[in-house]
Amino acid sequence: MLKQVFATLAISAGTLTALSPALADYPERNIEGIIQWGAGGATDNVARSLTPHVEEALGTSIVLTNRSGGTGVIGMNTVLTKPANGYTVLYGAENPQLYPIMGLADFTYADMTPVNVIGQGLVVIAAPTDKDWEDFGDLLEDAQANPGSLRMGGTGAGGLPNTVLAMINAVDELDVRNVTFGGDGPGITAMLGGHIDFMPLSLAAAQEHIASGRLKGLAVLTKEPIEQLPDVPPITQALPEIESYLPWGPFWAVAVRKETPDDIVTTLADAYEQGVANEQFQQFLTKNGGQSLNLRGEEAKQFLSHWQSVTAWALERAGSAKVSPEEVGIPKP
């Protein structure tokens, strides 16, 4: 009888081992990295710069795929529908924190497990170099003299450009036509082709184009000039009332499905923490106007919650939120 029991236990133990090799040996194969914005944008640039250092730490390849659309909803939803086994990770930006108030989706980063909040970026309002505007004040004057005529590049409700526009309209009036693209990259391409007149962008996406003279900066979304673009004035120079919304900026994060086993999350978090700390990646962030955060665990969750609170209620005050933050349980900052 005892032999039979021991045999049964042995078979059961063997079966469990056979069913869960990923838990013991993760990662055993390539990981898919879903970038929720298009090629050439800030999130894409950050993901592709960071990933080689993470691959080295993990000892496997991360195959990157751009899944843009729906202000990043499509990319995030792709990850949420894949198995919670650590073989699909999301490279996202700040947008998911605003989905509920913009009526885009009922999920946020709270419905995932953050692996790492990589860093936070600066924002520049850019235009083609052939525009007559010298700064944001000139653009604002032109827009107010010709309401609804200027074309602003956007990335959809809750995207960076639309959020910046809402902040501006909370303290002044900028009446423009919003042309939507699948990320910073396609928007920049359209701007270079003369199809739009200006676009608020993350500095990570715009800096190289400004340095090369293909675009020019009209304002940075700061209170003071920044080292990376010393000749571009802070937006408060033309619009001092916006100071109450500053500092503000986009961020980049890596996340997995909430049900992902803790040991896999820890393995990923260790690798991404090491990757973000890599000297080459730190140089990339600095060069592109990014501030390293490298947050994991509770620190990452606290950052995400605070950013959501500040931004959601700013949009509510600007009259740009479709759903009150209070209705979806976002506390006031």
PAFISE-158676 format. One record per residue: residue number from 0; residue in three letters; x, y, z of N, C-alpha, C in turn. Coordinates in steps of 0.1 Angstrom, whole numbers, plus 5000, padded with zeros to 4 digits. Each point is the difference from the previous one (the first is absolute). Layout:
% residues N
<NUM,"Ala",<X,Y,Z>,<X,Y,Z>,<X,Y,Z>> ...
END
This chain:
% residues 333
<0,"Met",<5008,4988,5000>,<4992,5012,5000>,<5009,5013,5000>> <1,"Leu",<5010,5000,5009>,<5009,5011,5001>,<5008,5002,4987>> <2,"Lys",<5004,4989,4994>,<5007,5001,4987>,<4991,5006,4989>> <3,"Gln",<4987,4997,5001>,<4991,5006,4990>,<4998,5015,5002>> <4,"Val",<4999,5004,5013>,<4999,5014,5003>,<5013,5008,4996>> <5,"Phe",<5012,4994,5003>,<5012,5007,4996>,<5001,5001,4985>> <6,"Ala",<4996,4989,4993>,<5000,5000,4986>,<4991,5011,4994>> <7,"Thr",<4988,5001,5006>,<4991,5011,4996>,<5006,5014,5002>> <8,"Leu",<5006,5002,5012>,<5006,5013,5003>,<5011,5003,4990>> <9,"Ala",<5008,4989,4997>,<5011,5002,4990>,<4995,5004,4987>> <10,"Ile",<4990,4994,4995>,<4994,5003,4987>,<4994,5014,5000>> <11,"Ser",<4994,5004,5011>,<4994,5013,5001>,<5011,5011,5000>> <12,"Ala",<5011,4997,5007>,<5011,5010,5001>,<5006,5001,4986>> <13,"Gly",<5002,4989,4993>,<5005,5000,4987>,<4991,5008,4990>> <14,"Thr",<4987,4998,5001>,<4991,5007,4992>,<5001,5015,5002>> <15,"Leu",<5000,5004,5013>,<5001,5014,5003>,<5013,5006,4994>> <16,"Thr",<5011,4993,5001>,<5013,5004,4994>,<4999,5002,4985>> <17,"Ala",<4993,4990,4994>,<4999,5001,4985>,<4991,5011,4996>> <18,"Leu",<4990,5003,5008>,<4991,5011,4996>,<5005,5014,5003>> <19,"Ser",<5010,5001,5008>,<5004,5014,5004>,<5015,5002,4998>> <20,"Pro",<5006,4997,4988>,<5014,5002,4998>,<5003,5015,4999>> <21,"Ala",<4990,5008,4996>,<5003,5014,4998>,<5003,5007,5014>> <22,"Leu",<4993,4995,5010>,<5003,5005,5014>,<5014,4997,5004>> <23,"Ala",<5005,4988,4997>,<5013,4996,5004>,<5011,5006,4992>> <24,"Asp",<4998,5001,4987>,<5011,5004,4990>,<4998,5013,4993>> <25,"Tyr",<4990,5008,5003>,<4997,5012,4993>,<5012,5009,4999>> <26,"Pro",<5003,5006,4988>,<4992,4997,4987>,<5007,4989,4992>> <27,"Glu",<4992,4991,4995>,<5005,4989,4991>,<5000,5004,4986>> <28,"Arg",<4993,5010,4996>,<4998,5004,4986>,<5000,5015,4998>> <29,"Asn",<4998,5005,4988>,<4999,5014,4998>,<4988,5006,5006>> <30,"Ile",<5001,5012,5004>,<4989,5008,5006>,<4995,5010,4989>> <31,"Glu",<4987,5002,4999>,<4994,5010,4991>,<4998,5013,5007>> <32,"Gly",<5006,5011,4995>,<4998,5013,5005>,<4991,5008,4992>> <33,"Ile",<4988,5004,5005>,<4990,5007,4993>,<5002,5015,5003>> <34,"Ile",<5003,5008,4989>,<5001,5014,5002>,<4987,5007,4996>> <35,"Gln",<4994,5007,5009>,<4986,5005,4997>,<4999,5012,4991>> <36,"Trp",<5012,5005,4995>,<5000,5011,4991>,<5008,4996,4987>> <37,"Gly",<4999,5008,4990>,<5006,4997,4987>,<5015,5002,5000>> <38,"Ala",<5007,4995,4989>,<5014,5001,4998>,<5004,5015,5000>> <39,"Gly",<5012,5003,5006>,<5006,5013,4999>,<4995,5010,5011>> <40,"Gly",<4990,4996,5008>,<4996,5009,5010>,<5008,4998,5013>> <41,"Ala",<4997,5007,5010>,<5008,5000,5013>,<4999,4986,5006>> <42,"Thr",<4989,4994,5001>,<4999,4987,5007>,<5007,4990,4992>> <43,"Asp",<4999,5000,4987>,<5008,4991,4992>,<5015,5002,5001>> <44,"Asn",<5004,5013,5000>,<5015,5002,5002>,<5005,4995,5013>> <45,"Val",<4992,5003,5011>,<5004,4996,5013>,<5001,4984,5001>> <46,"Ala",<4990,4994,4994>,<4999,4985,5001>,<5012,4994,4992>> <47,"Arg",<5003,5005,4989>,<5011,4994,4991>,<5014,5003,5006>> <48,"Ser",<5001,5011,5007>,<5013,5003,5006>,<5002,4992,5013>> <49,"Leu",<4989,4998,5007>,<5001,4992,5013>,<5002,4985,4998>> <50,"Thr",<4992,4995,4991>,<4999,4985,4999>,<5013,4992,4999>> <51,"Pro",<5010,5004,4992>,<5012,4992,4999>,<5006,4998,5014>> <52,"His",<5000,5010,5008>,<5006,4999,5014>,<4991,4990,5008>> <53,"Val",<4987,5000,4999>,<4992,4991,5007>,<5002,4985,4995>> <54,"Glu",<5001,4999,4987>,<5003,4987,4994>,<5012,4994,5005>> <55,"Glu",<5011,5008,5002>,<5012,4995,5006>,<4998,4995,5014>> <56,"Ala",<4992,5007,5008>,<4998,4996,5013>,<4991,4987,5001>> <57,"Leu",<4991,4999,4991>,<4991,4988,5000>,<5006,4988,4993>> <58,"Gly",<5009,5002,4991>,<5006,4989,4992>,<4990,4995,4990>> <59,"Thr",<4992,5008,4995>,<4991,4997,4989>,<4996,5012,4991>> <60,"Ser",<4994,4998,4989>,<4996,5011,4991>,<4986,5005,5003>> <61,"Ile",<4998,5013,4999>,<4987,5006,5001>,<4996,5005,4986>> <62,"Val",<4990,4994,4994>,<4996,5004,4986>,<4990,5011,5001>> <63,"Leu",<5004,5012,4995>,<4992,5011,5002>,<4990,5002,4988>> <64,"Thr",<4987,5003,5003>,<4990,5002,4990>,<4992,5012,5003>> <65,"Asn",<4998,5009,4990>,<4992,5012,5002>,<4985,4997,4998>> <66,"Arg",<4992,5002,5010>,<4985,4998,4999>,<4994,5013,5004>> <67,"Ser",<5000,5010,4990>,<4994,5013,5003>,<4985,5000,4997>> <68,"Gly",<4994,5011,5005>,<4986,5002,4997>,<4992,5001,5013>> <69,"Gly",<4989,5009,4999>,<4992,5002,5011>,<5006,5006,5012>> <70,"Thr",<5010,5009,4998>,<5007,5007,5010>,<5007,4989,5009>> <71,"Gly",<5005,4990,4994>,<5007,4990,5007>,<4992,4988,5005>> <72,"Val",<4987,5001,4999>,<4990,4990,5005>,<5003,4987,4993>> <73,"Ile",<5002,5000,4987>,<5002,4987,4993>,<5012,4993,5005>> <74,"Gly",<5011,5007,5002>,<5012,4993,5005>,<4999,4994,5014>> <75,"Met",<4993,5008,5009>,<4999,4996,5013>,<4990,4988,5001>> <76,"Asn",<4989,5001,4992>,<4990,4989,5000>,<5007,4987,4994>> <77,"Thr",<5009,5001,4991>,<5007,4989,4995>,<5007,4992,5011>> <78,"Val",<5007,5007,5009>,<5007,4994,5011>,<4990,4994,5010>> <79,"Leu",<4989,5007,5002>,<4990,4996,5010>,<4993,4987,4996>> <80,"Thr",<5000,4997,4987>,<4994,4988,4995>,<5009,4988,4997>> <81,"Lys",<5013,5002,5003>,<5010,4990,4999>,<5002,4993,5013>> <82,"Pro",<5005,4987,5000>,<5002,4993,5013>,<5008,5008,5010>> <83,"Ala",<4997,4999,5012>,<5008,5007,5011>,<5012,4991,5004>> <84,"Asn",<5009,4999,4991>,<5012,4991,5002>,<5013,5007,4998>> <85,"Gly",<5000,5013,4999>,<5012,5008,4999>,<5006,5000,4986>> <86,"Tyr",<4993,4994,4990>,<5006,5000,4987>,<4994,5010,4991>> <87,"Thr",<4992,5009,5005>,<4995,5012,4993>,<5001,5012,5010>> <88,"Val",<5007,5010,4996>,<5001,5012,5009>,<4996,5012,4992>> <89,"Leu",<4994,5010,5007>,<4996,5012,4994>,<5010,5011,5002>> <90,"Tyr",<5004,5007,4989>,<5008,5012,5001>,<4990,5011,4998>> <91,"Gly",<4996,5007,5010>,<4990,5010,4999>,<5004,5014,5005>> <92,"Ala",<4991,5009,4997>,<5003,5014,5005>,<4989,5004,5010>> <93,"Glu",<4998,5012,5002>,<4991,5005,5011>,<4985,4998,4997>> <94,"Asn",<4997,4998,4988>,<4986,5001,4995>,<4990,4991,5007>> <95,"Pro",<5004,4988,5004>,<4990,4991,5006>,<4994,5006,5013>> <96,"Gln",<5007,5008,5007>,<4995,5006,5012>,<4988,5009,4998>> <97,"Leu",<4998,5004,4988>,<4989,5009,4996>,<4989,4994,4993>> <98,"Tyr",<5001,4987,4997>,<4990,4993,4992>,<4986,5002,5006>> <99,"Pro",<4998,4997,5013>,<4986,5001,5005>,<4994,5014,4999>> <100,"Ile",<5007,5011,5002>,<4994,5013,5000>,<4998,5005,4985>> <101,"Met",<5007,4994,4991>,<4999,5003,4986>,<4990,4991,4993>> <102,"Gly",<4994,4990,5007>,<4991,4991,4994>,<5006,4991,4990>> <103,"Leu",<5012,4997,5001>,<5007,4991,4991>,<5000,4986,5004>> <104,"Ala",<5001,4997,5012>,<5001,4986,5005>,<4998,5001,5015>> <105,"Asp",<4996,4988,5006>,<4998,5000,5014>,<5012,4994,5008>> <106,"Phe",<5011,4998,4993>,<5012,4995,5007>,<5011,5011,5000>> <107,"Thr",<5009,4999,5010>,<5012,5009,5002>,<5011,4991,5004>> <108,"Tyr",<5012,5006,5003>,<5011,4993,5006>,<4996,4992,5013>> <109,"Ala",<4990,5005,5006>,<4995,4993,5012>,<4995,4986,4997>> <110,"Asp",<4997,4997,4988>,<4996,4987,4996>,<5011,4991,4995>> <111,"Met",<5013,5005,5001>,<5012,4993,4996>,<5009,5000,5012>> <112,"Thr",<5011,4993,4999>,<5011,5001,5010>,<5011,5008,4994>> <113,"Pro",<5003,5011,5005>,<5012,5008,4994>,<5013,4993,5003>> <114,"Val",<5008,4998,4990>,<5013,4994,5001>,<5010,5011,5003>> <115,"Asn",<4999,5011,4993>,<5009,5011,5002>,<4994,5013,4994>> <116,"Val",<5001,5011,5008>,<4997,5013,4994>,<5013,5006,4996>> <117,"Ile",<5003,5000,4988>,<5014,5003,4994>,<5004,5014,5003>> <118,"Gly",<4993,5009,4996>,<5004,5014,5001>,<4989,5010,4996>> <119,"Gln",<5002,5012,5001>,<4990,5011,4997>,<5007,5010,4990>> <120,"Gly",<4992,5004,4991>,<5006,5009,4989>,<4995,5014,5001>> <121,"Leu",<5007,5009,4992>,<4996,5014,4999>,<4991,5001,4987>> <122,"Val",<4993,5011,4999>,<4991,5002,4989>,<5004,5013,4993>> <123,"Val",<5001,4999,4986>,<5003,5012,4992>,<4988,5002,4990>> <124,"Ile",<4996,5012,4998>,<4991,5003,4989>,<5008,5004,4988>> <125,"Ala",<4999,4991,4989>,<5009,5002,4989>,<4992,5003,4987>> <126,"Ala",<5007,5006,4991>,<4994,5004,4987>,<5010,4998,4989>> <127,"Pro",<4996,4999,4987>,<5010,5000,4989>,<5008,5013,5000>> <128,"Thr",<5012,4999,4996>,<5009,5012,5000>,<4996,5011,4991>> <129,"Asp",<4991,4997,4990>,<4996,5011,4991>,<4988,5008,5005>> <130,"Lys",<4995,4997,5012>,<4990,5008,5006>,<5006,5013,5004>> <131,"Asp",<4991,5011,4999>,<5005,5013,5004>,<5001,5002,5015>> <132,"Trp",<4993,4991,5008>,<5000,5002,5014>,<5014,4999,5006>> <133,"Glu",<5003,5009,5010>,<5012,5000,5007>,<4999,4992,5013>> <134,"Asp",<4988,5001,5006>,<4997,4993,5013>,<4986,4997,5001>> <135,"Phe",<4996,4994,5011>,<4986,4996,5002>,<4990,5012,5001>> <136,"Gly",<5005,5011,5004>,<4992,5012,5000>,<4995,5004,4986>> <137,"Asp",<5009,4998,4990>,<4997,5003,4986>,<4989,4990,4995>> <138,"Leu",<5002,4987,5004>,<4990,4990,4996>,<4987,5003,5006>> <139,"Leu",<4999,5004,5013>,<4988,5002,5007>,<4993,5012,4994>> <140,"Glu",<5007,5011,4996>,<4995,5012,4994>,<4994,4996,4986>> <141,"Asp",<5007,4992,4992>,<4995,4996,4987>,<4987,4992,5002>> <142,"Ala",<5000,4990,5009>,<4988,4992,5002>,<4988,5008,5004>> <143,"Gln",<5002,5010,5009>,<4989,5008,5004>,<4995,5010,4990>> <144,"Ala",<5009,5003,4990>,<4996,5009,4989>,<4992,4992,4989>> <145,"Asn",<5003,4987,5000>,<4995,4991,4990>,<4995,4987,5006>> <146,"Pro",<4989,5001,5009>,<4996,4988,5007>,<4996,4988,4992>> <147,"Gly",<5004,4988,5003>,<4997,4988,4993>,<5007,4998,4988>> <148,"Ser",<5010,5008,4996>,<5007,4999,4988>,<5014,4992,5001>> <149,"Leu",<5006,5001,5011>,<5013,4993,5002>,<4998,4985,5003>> <150,"Arg",<5009,4992,4995>,<4999,4986,5001>,<5010,4995,5011>> <151,"Met",<4995,4994,5010>,<5009,4995,5011>,<5000,4985,4999>> <152,"Gly",<5012,4994,5000>,<5001,4985,5001>,<4997,4995,5014>> <153,"Gly",<4992,4990,5000>,<4995,4994,5013>,<5002,4985,4999>> <154,"Thr",<4998,4993,5011>,<5001,4986,5001>,<4987,4994,5006>> <155,"Gly",<4989,5007,5000>,<4988,4996,5005>,<4997,5005,5014>> <156,"Ala",<4987,4998,5004>,<4996,5004,5013>,<5009,4994,5011>> <157,"Gly",<5005,5009,5009>,<5008,4995,5011>,<5015,4998,4996>> <158,"Gly",<5003,5003,4987>,<5014,5000,4996>,<5007,5012,5004>> <159,"Leu",<5014,5000,4999>,<5007,5012,5005>,<4996,5013,4993>> <160,"Pro",<4999,5001,4987>,<4997,5013,4994>,<4986,5005,5005>> <161,"Asn",<4990,4991,5001>,<4987,5004,5004>,<4999,5004,5014>> <162,"Thr",<5009,4994,5008>,<5000,5004,5014>,<5006,5014,5002>> <163,"Val",<5011,5002,4992>,<5006,5014,5000>,<4991,5010,4995>> <164,"Leu",<4992,4997,4990>,<4990,5009,4994>,<4990,5003,5011>> <165,"Ala",<4995,4990,5007>,<4990,5002,5011>,<5006,5010,5011>> <166,"Met",<5012,4998,5003>,<5006,5009,5011>,<5001,5014,4995>> <167,"Ile",<5004,5002,4987>,<5000,5013,4994>,<4986,5007,5000>> <168,"Asn",<4990,4992,4996>,<4987,5005,4999>,<4993,5002,5014>> <169,"Ala",<5006,4995,5010>,<4995,5002,5014>,<5004,5014,5004>> <170,"Val",<5010,5006,4994>,<5004,5014,5004>,<4999,5010,4989>> <171,"Asp",<4998,4996,4988>,<4999,5009,4989>,<4992,4993,4989>> <172,"Glu",<5001,5004,4987>,<4992,4994,4990>,<5009,4997,4988>> <173,"Leu",<5001,4988,4996>,<5007,4995,4989>,<4991,4991,4991>> <174,"Asp",<4993,5006,4991>,<4990,4994,4991>,<5007,4995,4988>> <175,"Val",<5003,4987,4999>,<5007,4994,4988>,<4993,4987,4996>> <176,"Arg",<5004,4996,4988>,<4995,4987,4994>,<5009,4989,5005>> <177,"Asn",<4995,4990,5006>,<5008,4989,5005>,<5000,4989,4990>> <178,"Val",<5012,4997,4995>,<5002,4989,4990>,<5007,4988,5008>> <179,"Thr",<4994,4989,5000>,<5004,4989,5009>,<5010,4990,4992>> <180,"Phe",<5011,4996,5007>,<5009,4991,4995>,<5003,4989,5010>> <181,"Gly",<5006,4989,4996>,<5003,4988,5009>,<5012,5002,5008>> <182,"Gly",<5004,5012,5003>,<5012,5002,5008>,<5008,5012,4996>> <183,"Asp",<5010,5003,5008>,<5009,5012,4997>,<5006,4998,4986>> <184,"Gly",<5005,4988,4997>,<5008,4998,4987>,<4992,5004,4988>> <185,"Pro",<4988,4994,4998>,<4991,5003,4989>,<4997,5015,4999>> <186,"Gly",<4998,5006,5012>,<4996,5014,5001>,<5012,5009,4995>> <187,"Ile",<5012,4996,5004>,<5012,5008,4996>,<5002,4999,4985>> <188,"Thr",<4997,4988,4995>,<5001,4998,4985>,<4990,5009,4993>> <189,"Ala",<4988,5001,5005>,<4990,5008,4994>,<5004,5015,5001>> <190,"Met",<5006,5004,5011>,<5004,5014,5002>,<5011,5003,4990>> <191,"Leu",<5010,4991,4999>,<5011,5002,4990>,<4995,5001,4986>> <192,"Gly",<4989,4993,4997>,<4994,5001,4987>,<4990,5011,4998>> <193,"Gly",<4999,5009,5010>,<4991,5012,4999>,<4985,4997,5001>> <194,"His",<4997,4988,5006>,<4986,4996,5001>,<4993,5006,5013>> <195,"Ile",<5008,5003,5010>,<4995,5006,5012>,<5009,5012,5003>> <196,"Asp",<4996,5009,5009>,<5007,5012,5002>,<5008,5000,5013>> <197,"Phe",<4996,4992,5010>,<5008,4999,5012>,<4996,4988,5008>> <198,"Met",<5008,4996,5010>,<4996,4989,5008>,<5007,5000,5013>> <199,"Pro",<4993,4999,5012>,<5007,4997,5012>,<5006,4986,5000>> <200,"Leu",<5013,4999,5004>,<5007,4987,4999>,<5009,4998,5012>> <201,"Ser",<5003,4988,5003>,<5010,4997,5010>,<5013,5004,4994>> <202,"Leu",<5009,5005,5008>,<5013,5004,4996>,<5008,4988,4994>> <203,"Ala",<4997,4988,5006>,<5007,4988,4995>,<4998,4998,4985>> <204,"Ala",<4988,5003,4995>,<4996,4998,4986>,<5004,5012,4991>> <205,"Ala",<5001,5012,5006>,<5002,5012,4992>,<5014,5006,5000>> <206,"Gln",<5008,4996,5010>,<5013,5007,5001>,<5009,4999,4988>> <207,"Glu",<5001,4988,4995>,<5009,4998,4989>,<4996,5008,4987>> <208,"His",<4987,5001,4998>,<4995,5007,4989>,<5002,5015,5002>> <209,"Ile",<4999,5005,5012>,<5002,5014,5003>,<5015,5003,4999>> <210,"Ala",<5009,4991,5005>,<5014,5002,4999>,<5005,5001,4985>> <211,"Ser",<4993,4992,4991>,<5004,4999,4986>,<4994,5012,4992>> <212,"Gly",<4991,5007,5006>,<4994,5012,4993>,<4988,4996,4992>> <213,"Arg",<4995,4988,5001>,<4988,4996,4993>,<4988,5005,5007>> <214,"Leu",<5000,5002,5013>,<4989,5005,5008>,<5006,5011,5008>> <215,"Lys",<4991,5009,5006>,<5005,5010,5009>,<4990,4999,5013>> <216,"Gly",<5007,5003,5011>,<4992,5000,5012>,<4994,5014,5003>> <217,"Leu",<4987,5000,5004>,<4994,5013,5003>,<4999,5002,5015>> <218,"Ala",<4999,4989,5007>,<4999,5002,5015>,<5003,4986,5006>> <219,"Val",<5006,5000,5012>,<5001,4987,5008>,<4990,5002,5011>> <220,"Leu",<4994,4989,5004>,<4989,5000,5010>,<5007,5000,5014>> <221,"Thr",<5006,5011,5003>,<5007,5001,5013>,<4999,5015,5004>> <222,"Lys",<5005,5002,5013>,<5000,5013,5005>,<5013,5008,4997>> <223,"Glu",<5011,4992,4997>,<5013,5005,4998>,<5005,4994,4987>> <224,"Pro",<5010,5007,4993>,<5007,4994,4989>,<5006,4987,5003>> <225,"Ile",<5002,4991,4990>,<5006,4987,5003>,<5014,5000,4993>> <226,"Glu",<5009,4992,5005>,<5013,4998,4995>,<5000,4995,4986>> <227,"Gln",<4991,4991,4997>,<5000,4993,4986>,<4996,5010,4989>> <228,"Leu",<4991,5009,5003>,<4996,5010,4990>,<5001,5014,5006>> <229,"Pro",<5012,5005,5002>,<5001,5013,5007>,<4994,5012,4993>> <230,"Asp",<4998,4999,4987>,<4995,5011,4992>,<4985,5000,4999>> <231,"Val",<4993,4989,5005>,<4986,4999,5000>,<4994,5005,5013>> <232,"Pro",<4991,5010,5000>,<4995,5006,5012>,<4990,4990,5007>> <233,"Pro",<4999,5001,5014>,<4990,4993,5007>,<4986,5005,4996>> <234,"Ile",<4990,4992,5001>,<4987,5004,4996>,<4994,5011,5009>> <235,"Thr",<5005,5001,5012>,<4996,5010,5009>,<5003,5014,4995>> <236,"Gln",<5010,5001,4991>,<5003,5014,4994>,<4989,5005,4992>> <237,"Ala",<4993,4992,4993>,<4988,5004,4992>,<4987,4998,5007>> <238,"Leu",<5000,4991,5010>,<4987,4996,5006>,<5003,4998,5015>> <239,"Pro",<5002,5011,5008>,<5004,4998,5014>,<4990,4993,5009>> <240,"Glu",<4987,5000,4995>,<4989,4994,5008>,<5001,4985,5001>> <241,"Ile",<5008,4994,4991>,<5001,4985,4999>,<5009,4995,5011>> <242,"Glu",<5007,5008,5007>,<5010,4996,5010>,<4994,4991,5010>> <243,"Ser",<4987,5002,5003>,<4993,4992,5011>,<5000,4985,4996>> <244,"Tyr",<5001,4997,4987>,<5000,4986,4996>,<5014,4993,4999>> <245,"Leu",<5010,5008,5003>,<5014,4996,4998>,<5006,4996,5013>> <246,"Pro",<5010,4991,5001>,<5005,4992,4989>,<4991,4989,4996>> <247,"Trp",<5001,4997,4987>,<4992,4989,4995>,<5008,4994,4988>> <248,"Gly",<4998,4987,4998>,<5007,4993,4989>,<4995,4986,4998>> <249,"Pro",<5003,4995,4988>,<4996,4986,4997>,<5010,4990,5008>> <250,"Phe",<4996,4988,5000>,<5010,4990,5006>,<4999,4987,4992>> <251,"Trp",<5009,4991,5002>,<5000,4987,4993>,<5001,4989,5011>> <252,"Ala",<4993,4989,4997>,<4999,4989,5010>,<5000,4987,4993>> <253,"Val",<5004,4990,5007>,<4998,4986,4995>,<4991,4993,5010>> <254,"Ala",<4991,4992,4995>,<4990,4993,5009>,<4996,4987,4994>> <255,"Val",<4995,4991,5008>,<4995,4987,4996>,<4986,4998,5006>> <256,"Arg",<4994,4989,4996>,<4986,4997,5005>,<5001,4998,5015>> <257,"Lys",<4990,5004,5007>,<4999,5000,5014>,<5002,4986,5006>> <258,"Glu",<4995,4990,4993>,<5001,4986,5005>,<5013,4994,4998>> <259,"Thr",<5010,5007,4995>,<5013,4994,4998>,<5007,4996,5013>> <260,"Pro",<5005,4988,5001>,<5006,4995,5013>,<5011,5009,5005>> <261,"Asp",<5000,5002,5013>,<5009,5009,5007>,<5015,4998,4996>> <262,"Asp",<5004,4987,4999>,<5014,4997,4998>,<5004,5005,4986>> <263,"Ile",<4991,4999,4990>,<5002,5005,4987>,<5001,5015,4999>> <264,"Val",<4991,5006,5008>,<5000,5015,5001>,<5013,5004,5006>> <265,"Thr",<5005,4994,5010>,<5013,5003,5006>,<5011,4999,4991>> <266,"Thr",<5000,4989,4992>,<5011,4998,4990>,<5000,5011,4990>> <267,"Leu",<4988,5004,4995>,<4999,5011,4990>,<5004,5013,5007>> <268,"Ala",<4995,5003,5012>,<5003,5012,5007>,<5015,5002,5002>> <269,"Asp",<5007,4989,5004>,<5015,5000,5002>,<5007,5004,4987>> <270,"Ala",<4995,4994,4989>,<5007,5002,4987>,<4997,5014,4995>> <271,"Tyr",<4988,5005,5001>,<4997,5014,4996>,<5007,5010,5008>> <272,"Glu",<5001,4997,5013>,<5007,5010,5009>,<5015,5001,4996>> <273,"Gln",<5005,4988,4997>,<5014,5000,4995>,<5002,5007,4987>> <274,"Gly",<4990,4998,4991>,<5000,5006,4986>,<4999,5015,5001>> <275,"Val",<4991,5005,5008>,<4998,5015,5001>,<5013,5006,5006>> <276,"Ala",<5006,4993,5010>,<5012,5006,5006>,<5012,4999,4991>> <277,"Asn",<5000,4993,4989>,<5011,4999,4991>,<5005,5014,4995>> <278,"Glu",<5013,5002,5000>,<5005,5013,4997>,<4996,5005,4986>> <279,"Gln",<5000,4991,4991>,<4996,5004,4986>,<4986,5005,5000>> <280,"Phe",<4991,4993,5007>,<4986,5004,4999>,<4998,5013,5008>> <281,"Gln",<5008,5002,5011>,<4999,5012,5007>,<5004,5012,4992>> <282,"Gln",<5010,4998,4992>,<5005,5010,4990>,<4989,5003,4990>> <283,"Phe",<4993,4990,4995>,<4989,5002,4991>,<4990,5009,5006>> <284,"Leu",<4996,4997,5012>,<4989,5007,5007>,<5004,5015,5001>> <285,"Thr",<5013,5002,5005>,<5004,5014,5002>,<5001,5008,4987>> <286,"Lys",<5005,4993,4990>,<5001,5006,4986>,<4986,5004,4995>> <287,"Asn",<4990,4992,5003>,<4987,5003,4995>,<4990,5006,5010>> <288,"Gly",<5006,5007,5010>,<4992,5008,5009>,<4991,4991,5009>> <289,"Gly",<5005,4988,5003>,<4992,4992,5009>,<5007,4999,5014>> <290,"Gln",<4991,4998,5010>,<5005,4999,5014>,<4998,4985,5004>> <291,"Ser",<5011,4994,5004>,<4999,4986,5004>,<4992,4999,5013>> <292,"Leu",<4991,4990,5001>,<4992,4997,5012>,<5004,4986,5005>> <293,"Asn",<4999,4990,4992>,<5004,4986,5003>,<4993,4996,5013>> <294,"Leu",<4987,5000,4999>,<4991,4997,5012>,<4994,4986,4998>> <295,"Arg",<4999,4992,5010>,<4994,4987,5000>,<4991,4998,5012>> <296,"Gly",<4992,4990,5000>,<4992,4997,5012>,<4991,5011,5005>> <297,"Glu",<5000,5002,5013>,<4991,5010,5006>,<5003,5014,4995>> <298,"Glu",<5013,5003,4998>,<5004,5013,4996>,<4994,5003,4986>> <299,"Ala",<5000,4990,4991>,<4994,5002,4987>,<4985,5003,5001>> <300,"Lys",<4994,4992,5008>,<4985,5001,5002>,<4997,5014,5006>> <301,"Gln",<5007,5005,5009>,<4998,5013,5006>,<5002,5011,4990>> <302,"Phe",<5010,4999,4991>,<5003,5010,4990>,<4988,5000,4990>> <303,"Leu",<4996,4989,4996>,<4989,4999,4990>,<4987,5006,5006>> <304,"Ser",<4997,4997,5012>,<4988,5005,5006>,<5000,5015,5002>> <305,"His",<5012,5006,5004>,<5001,5014,5001>,<4999,5007,4987>> <306,"Trp",<5007,4995,4990>,<4999,5006,4986>,<4986,5001,4995>> <307,"Gln",<4993,4989,5002>,<4986,4999,4996>,<4991,5010,5007>> <308,"Ser",<5002,5001,5013>,<4992,5010,5007>,<5002,5014,4996>> <309,"Val",<5012,5004,4999>,<5004,5014,4996>,<4994,5003,4986>> <310,"Thr",<5003,4991,4990>,<4996,5003,4986>,<4985,4999,4998>> <311,"Ala",<4994,4990,5006>,<4985,4998,4998>,<4993,5012,5005>> <312,"Trp",<5003,5005,5012>,<4993,5011,5005>,<5004,5013,4993>> <313,"Ala",<5012,5001,4994>,<5003,5012,4992>,<4991,5000,4987>> <314,"Leu",<4998,4988,4994>,<4991,4999,4989>,<4986,5003,5003>> <315,"Glu",<4996,4996,5012>,<4986,5003,5005>,<4998,5015,5001>> <316,"Arg",<5010,5007,5006>,<4999,5014,5002>,<5000,5007,4986>> <317,"Ala",<5007,4994,4990>,<5000,5006,4987>,<4988,4998,4992>> <318,"Gly",<4991,4991,5005>,<4988,4997,4993>,<5002,4989,4989>> <319,"Ser",<5011,4993,5001>,<5003,4991,4989>,<4998,4985,5003>> <320,"Ala",<4996,4997,5013>,<4997,4987,5004>,<4986,4996,4996>> <321,"Lys",<4998,4989,4994>,<4987,4995,4996>,<4993,4994,5012>> <322,"Val",<5007,4995,5009>,<4995,4994,5012>,<5007,5006,5012>> <323,"Ser",<4993,5004,5010>,<5006,5006,5012>,<5010,4990,5007>> <324,"Pro",<5012,5004,5003>,<5009,4991,5008>,<4993,4994,5012>> <325,"Glu",<4992,5008,5006>,<4993,4995,5013>,<4991,4988,4997>> <326,"Glu",<4994,5000,4988>,<4991,4989,4996>,<5008,4987,4999>> <327,"Val",<5012,5001,4996>,<5008,4987,4998>,<5010,4998,5011>> <328,"Gly",<4998,5007,5011>,<5008,4997,5012>,<5014,5006,5000>> <329,"Ile",<5003,5010,4993>,<5013,5007,5000>,<5000,5011,5010>> <330,"Pro",<5007,4999,5011>,<5000,5010,5010>,<5006,5013,4996>> <331,"Lys",<4996,5011,5006>,<5006,5013,4997>,<5014,5000,5006>> <332,"Pro",<5009,5007,4993>,<5014,5000,5005>,<5002,5009,5013>> 
END
